[in-house]
Amino acid sequence: MASPAKTIRLILVVDQDKEVRAFLAESLMPNGFGVWEAPGADAAIKILNDRRIDLVIGDAAQLEPDGEKTLRKLRRFQPVTKILAMTGTFPAVATAPRFVRLRSRFPILEPGGLNARLFLRADATLPKPVSVDLMIEITRKLLGES
């Protein structure tokens, strides 16, 4: 008796840099994920309109024209889609009022992650430069895989 086919989890990688998109895709596909790529927010939103995506991974600073607005749009199109934002330094986040930084219910994955998640509405953040092993681990956790 054949075992039921496993559903492939689909990930949308958003980054302006073609080489970064290719690196992320090449890191995710051998781990059993299907990958779509988008160079920016407009292309990402078009893909989300047309396809079921389980997770969006993108450089939060490059989700232009406005990272927070773009992530809100992504949430609107597919509210159950998880978002993993890769983050560097966010000057606006660093200057957020202390009470805003302290009021989140979300766990912190790394210093500054709480702030980025509050502002970007991401499910998790990943510091840059990206650790492939950590990216795969967080991806699996966000998608409910062990």
C-alpha positions in Angstrom: 0.0 0.0 0.0 1.5 3.4 -1.0 1.8 6.0 1.7 -0.1 9.3 1.1 1.8 11.9 -0.7 3.2 14.7 1.5 1.9 18.2 0.6 4.8 20.4 -0.5 4.9 23.6 1.5 5.3 26.6 -0.7 7.6 29.5 0.1 7.8 32.9 -1.5 11.3 34.4 -1.4 11.2 38.2 -1.8 14.5 40.1 -2.4 15.7 42.6 -5.0 19.0 40.8 -5.4 18.7 37.8 -7.8 21.7 36.1 -6.3 20.2 36.3 -2.8 16.9 34.9 -4.1 18.8 32.1 -5.8 20.8 31.3 -2.7 17.7 31.2 -0.5 15.8 29.0 -3.0 18.8 26.6 -3.4 18.9 26.3 0.4 15.2 25.7 0.8 14.4 23.3 -2.1 16.7 20.4 -0.9 14.8 20.5 2.4 11.5 19.7 0.7 10.1 23.1 0.1 8.7 24.5 -3.2 10.0 28.0 -3.8 8.6 30.9 -5.8 10.7 34.0 -6.2 9.8 37.7 -6.4 12.2 40.7 -6.9 9.9 43.1 -4.9 6.6 43.8 -3.3 4.5 44.2 -6.5 5.6 40.8 -7.9 5.1 39.2 -4.5 1.5 40.5 -4.2 0.8 39.2 -7.7 2.0 35.7 -6.8 0.0 35.8 -3.6 -3.1 36.7 -5.6 -2.6 33.7 -7.9 -1.2 31.0 -5.6 -1.4 29.5 -2.1 1.8 30.4 -0.3 2.6 28.9 3.2 5.5 31.2 4.1 7.0 34.5 2.8 10.7 35.0 3.5 12.0 38.4 2.6 14.4 41.2 3.5 12.1 43.5 5.5 14.0 46.6 4.3 13.5 45.5 0.7 9.8 44.9 0.8 9.3 48.2 -1.0 7.8 50.7 -1.4 7.1 50.5 2.3 7.9 47.4 4.2 5.2 47.7 6.9 2.5 48.6 4.3 3.6 45.7 2.0 3.5 43.2 4.8 0.0 44.4 5.7 -1.0 43.8 2.1 0.5 40.3 2.2 -1.5 39.6 5.3 -4.7 40.8 3.6 -4.3 38.5 0.6 -3.4 35.4 2.6 -4.0 35.9 6.3 -2.8 32.5 7.3 0.5 32.8 5.4 3.4 33.0 7.8 6.1 35.8 7.3 9.8 35.4 8.1 11.4 38.8 7.8 15.2 39.0 7.5 16.4 42.1 9.3 19.5 44.2 9.5 19.3 47.5 11.4 16.0 49.4 11.6 16.6 53.0 12.8 12.8 53.5 13.2 12.6 50.4 15.3 15.5 51.3 17.5 13.8 54.6 18.3 10.4 53.1 19.1 8.9 54.2 22.4 9.9 51.8 25.2 6.2 51.0 26.1 5.6 49.8 22.5 8.7 47.5 22.7 7.6 46.0 26.0 3.9 45.3 25.2 4.4 42.5 22.7 3.1 38.9 23.4 5.5 37.5 20.9 8.7 35.6 21.8 12.0 37.2 20.9 14.2 35.2 18.5 17.1 37.6 18.7 17.9 41.0 20.1 15.9 43.6 18.1 13.5 40.9 16.8 10.7 42.0 19.1 10.8 45.5 17.7 11.0 44.4 14.0 8.0 42.0 14.6 5.9 44.7 16.2 6.5 47.1 13.3 6.5 44.6 10.4 3.8 42.2 11.7 6.1 39.3 10.9 5.7 35.9 12.6 9.5 35.7 13.1 12.6 37.6 12.2 16.0 36.3 11.1 19.2 38.5 11.5 21.4 39.1 8.5 23.7 37.7 7.4 21.4 34.6 7.2 22.4 31.3 8.8 20.9 28.6 6.5 20.6 26.2 9.4 18.7 28.7 11.5 16.5 29.7 8.5 15.5 26.1 7.9 14.9 25.5 11.6 12.6 28.6 11.9 10.9 27.8 8.6 10.0 24.3 9.9 8.7 25.7 13.2 6.6 28.4 11.5 5.1 25.7 9.2 4.4 23.3 12.1 7.0 20.8 11.1 9.4 19.1 13.6 
